Amino acid sequence: MSRISSKAVFLVLFAMLLGADRARSAGSGADPAGDFKLTSSAFQADTTTPRKHTCDGQNISPPLAWSQPPTGTKAFALIVDDPDAPGGTWVHWVLYDLPGEARSLPEAVPKQNELSSGARQGRNDFPSVGYGGPCPPPGPAHHYHFKLYALDGKLGLNSGATKTEVEKAMRGHILGEGHLVGRYGR
């Protein structure tokens, strides 16, 4: 029986660990190089969301625009939530199956199950379909995370899906992500 050197064992274990790490990354759909920029003409990143986009105003969605997504993007999904809510993360908007050619969403996206583009809207925590603006209790400002996911295909979920259902359907299909944070307090 031949002896295997400790160096050979180390190299084999290192190669196995490297392969497992790459497989984990591929399975999650995460690709740090696939991130792209998400912006709004209504507010700058990490600044106050205008009142008209909150429950204290017109409660309409802000306009959003994004840079070129990763190659192979066939669809987008958008999730807007507030991790600062007293009872845990509060979901404000779920939108999915937005065509991959889209580069923006207008202000005041209609609060309906399906949009003319074929995009579908899910249930937020108010609970209703479409956008529900910031509406925090009195106290420090909350942070509202707009997360736009570039996907390798449509999710095919029925209208009214929850954030959890959309996140589950996206697993292994995310090519990149755009992220924007707005703040609002009362």
C-alpha positions as CSV (number, residue, x, y, z in Angstrom):
1,M,0.0,0.0,0.0
2,S,1.5,3.4,-0.9
3,R,1.6,6.3,1.4
4,I,-0.2,9.5,0.4
5,S,1.6,12.6,1.4
6,S,0.0,15.2,3.6
7,K,0.4,17.7,0.8
8,A,-1.6,15.5,-1.6
9,V,-4.4,15.1,1.0
10,F,-4.4,18.9,1.5
11,L,-4.7,19.5,-2.2
12,V,-7.5,17.0,-2.6
13,L,-9.5,18.4,0.3
14,F,-8.9,22.0,-1.0
15,A,-10.2,21.0,-4.4
16,M,-13.3,19.4,-2.9
17,L,-14.0,22.5,-0.7
18,L,-13.5,24.8,-3.7
19,G,-15.9,22.7,-5.8
20,A,-18.5,22.6,-3.1
21,D,-18.3,26.4,-2.7
22,R,-18.8,26.9,-6.4
23,A,-21.7,24.6,-6.5
24,R,-23.3,26.4,-3.6
25,S,-22.9,29.8,-5.4
26,A,-24.3,28.3,-8.6
27,G,-27.3,26.8,-6.8
28,S,-28.2,30.1,-5.1
29,G,-28.1,32.0,-8.4
30,A,-25.9,34.6,-6.7
31,D,-23.4,36.3,-9.0
32,P,-21.7,39.3,-7.4
33,A,-20.6,40.5,-10.9
34,G,-24.3,40.4,-12.0
35,D,-25.4,43.3,-9.7
36,F,-26.8,46.4,-11.4
37,K,-27.9,49.8,-10.3
38,L,-31.5,50.6,-9.2
39,T,-32.5,54.2,-8.8
40,S,-35.5,56.5,-8.4
41,S,-36.0,60.0,-9.7
42,A,-38.2,60.6,-6.6
43,F,-35.4,60.2,-4.0
44,Q,-31.7,59.4,-3.7
45,A,-30.4,56.3,-2.1
46,D,-30.7,56.3,1.7
47,T,-32.7,59.6,1.8
48,T,-36.3,60.3,2.7
49,T,-39.0,58.9,0.5
50,P,-41.4,61.7,-0.6
51,R,-44.7,61.9,1.3
52,K,-46.7,61.3,-1.8
53,H,-45.3,57.8,-2.0
54,T,-46.4,57.0,1.6
55,C,-49.7,56.3,3.4
56,D,-49.6,59.9,4.5
57,G,-49.8,61.1,0.9
58,Q,-51.1,59.6,-2.3
59,N,-49.7,56.1,-1.5
60,I,-48.5,55.6,-5.0
61,S,-45.3,53.8,-6.1
62,P,-42.3,55.8,-6.9
63,P,-40.7,55.7,-10.4
64,L,-37.9,53.3,-10.7
65,A,-35.2,52.8,-13.3
66,W,-32.2,50.4,-13.6
67,S,-29.0,50.0,-15.5
68,Q,-28.2,47.1,-17.9
69,P,-28.9,43.8,-16.1
70,P,-26.7,40.7,-16.5
71,T,-26.7,38.9,-19.9
72,G,-29.4,36.3,-20.1
73,T,-32.0,38.3,-18.1
74,K,-35.4,37.2,-19.2
75,A,-37.5,38.6,-16.4
76,F,-37.4,40.7,-13.2
77,A,-39.0,40.4,-9.8
78,L,-39.3,43.3,-7.3
79,I,-39.7,43.0,-3.6
80,V,-40.1,46.1,-1.3
81,D,-40.0,45.5,2.4
82,D,-39.3,47.2,5.8
83,P,-37.0,45.2,8.1
84,D,-37.5,47.8,10.9
85,A,-41.2,47.1,11.4
86,P,-42.1,46.3,15.1
87,G,-43.5,42.8,14.4
88,G,-40.7,41.8,11.9
89,T,-40.2,42.5,8.2
90,W,-43.2,44.1,6.6
91,V,-43.8,43.6,2.9
92,H,-44.9,46.6,0.9
93,W,-44.7,45.4,-2.7
94,V,-44.3,42.2,-4.6
95,L,-44.1,42.3,-8.4
96,Y,-42.8,39.6,-10.8
97,D,-42.6,38.3,-14.4
98,L,-41.7,41.9,-15.5
99,P,-40.2,41.4,-19.0
100,G,-36.4,41.3,-19.2
101,E,-36.4,44.2,-21.7
102,A,-37.9,46.6,-19.1
103,R,-35.6,49.2,-17.7
104,S,-38.0,51.2,-15.6
105,L,-41.4,51.3,-13.8
106,P,-43.4,54.5,-13.9
107,E,-44.7,56.3,-10.9
108,A,-48.1,55.1,-9.7
109,V,-48.1,51.5,-11.0
110,P,-51.8,50.5,-11.0
111,K,-52.8,48.3,-8.0
112,Q,-54.1,45.4,-10.1
113,N,-53.3,41.7,-10.4
114,E,-51.7,41.9,-13.9
115,L,-50.1,44.8,-15.7
116,S,-50.3,45.5,-19.4
117,S,-46.7,44.3,-19.7
118,G,-47.7,40.9,-18.4
119,A,-46.1,41.5,-15.0
120,R,-48.0,40.2,-12.1
121,Q,-48.4,41.7,-8.6
122,G,-48.4,39.8,-5.4
123,R,-49.9,40.4,-2.0
124,N,-48.3,42.8,0.4
125,D,-48.8,42.7,4.2
126,F,-51.6,45.3,4.3
127,P,-53.0,42.9,2.8
128,S,-53.7,44.0,-0.8
129,V,-52.3,43.6,-4.3
130,G,-49.7,46.1,-5.5
131,Y,-47.8,48.9,-3.8
132,G,-48.5,49.9,-0.2
133,G,-46.3,52.8,0.8
134,P,-44.3,53.4,4.0
135,C,-46.6,53.8,7.0
136,P,-44.5,53.4,10.1
137,P,-45.5,54.0,13.7
138,P,-44.2,57.2,15.3
139,G,-40.5,57.0,16.1
140,P,-37.3,56.7,14.2
141,A,-37.3,56.5,10.4
142,H,-37.7,53.1,8.9
143,H,-35.6,51.8,6.0
144,Y,-37.5,50.6,2.9
145,H,-35.6,48.1,0.7
146,F,-36.4,48.0,-3.0
147,K,-34.8,44.8,-4.3
148,L,-35.0,44.1,-8.1
149,Y,-33.9,40.7,-9.1
150,A,-32.7,39.8,-12.7
151,L,-33.9,36.3,-13.5
152,D,-33.2,33.7,-16.1
153,G,-36.9,33.3,-16.9
154,K,-40.4,34.1,-15.7
155,L,-41.6,32.6,-12.5
156,G,-45.0,31.7,-13.8
157,L,-46.8,32.2,-10.5
158,N,-50.4,33.3,-10.4
159,S,-51.2,36.8,-9.4
160,G,-51.4,37.4,-5.6
161,A,-48.3,35.4,-4.7
162,T,-46.6,36.2,-1.4
163,K,-43.0,37.4,-0.9
164,T,-42.2,33.9,0.4
165,E,-43.6,32.2,-2.7
166,V,-41.7,34.5,-5.0
167,E,-38.4,34.0,-3.2
168,K,-38.9,30.2,-3.3
169,A,-39.6,30.3,-7.0
170,M,-36.6,32.5,-7.7
171,R,-34.1,30.1,-6.0
172,G,-31.4,29.1,-8.6
173,H,-32.7,31.6,-11.1
174,I,-31.2,34.9,-9.9
175,L,-28.6,36.4,-12.3
176,G,-28.1,39.7,-10.4
177,E,-29.7,42.2,-8.1
178,G,-30.3,46.0,-7.9
179,H,-30.9,47.5,-4.5
180,L,-32.2,50.9,-3.4
181,V,-33.1,52.0,0.2
182,G,-35.4,54.9,1.1
183,R,-36.3,56.1,4.6
184,Y,-39.5,57.4,6.1
185,G,-40.4,58.3,9.7
186,R,-43.2,60.1,11.5
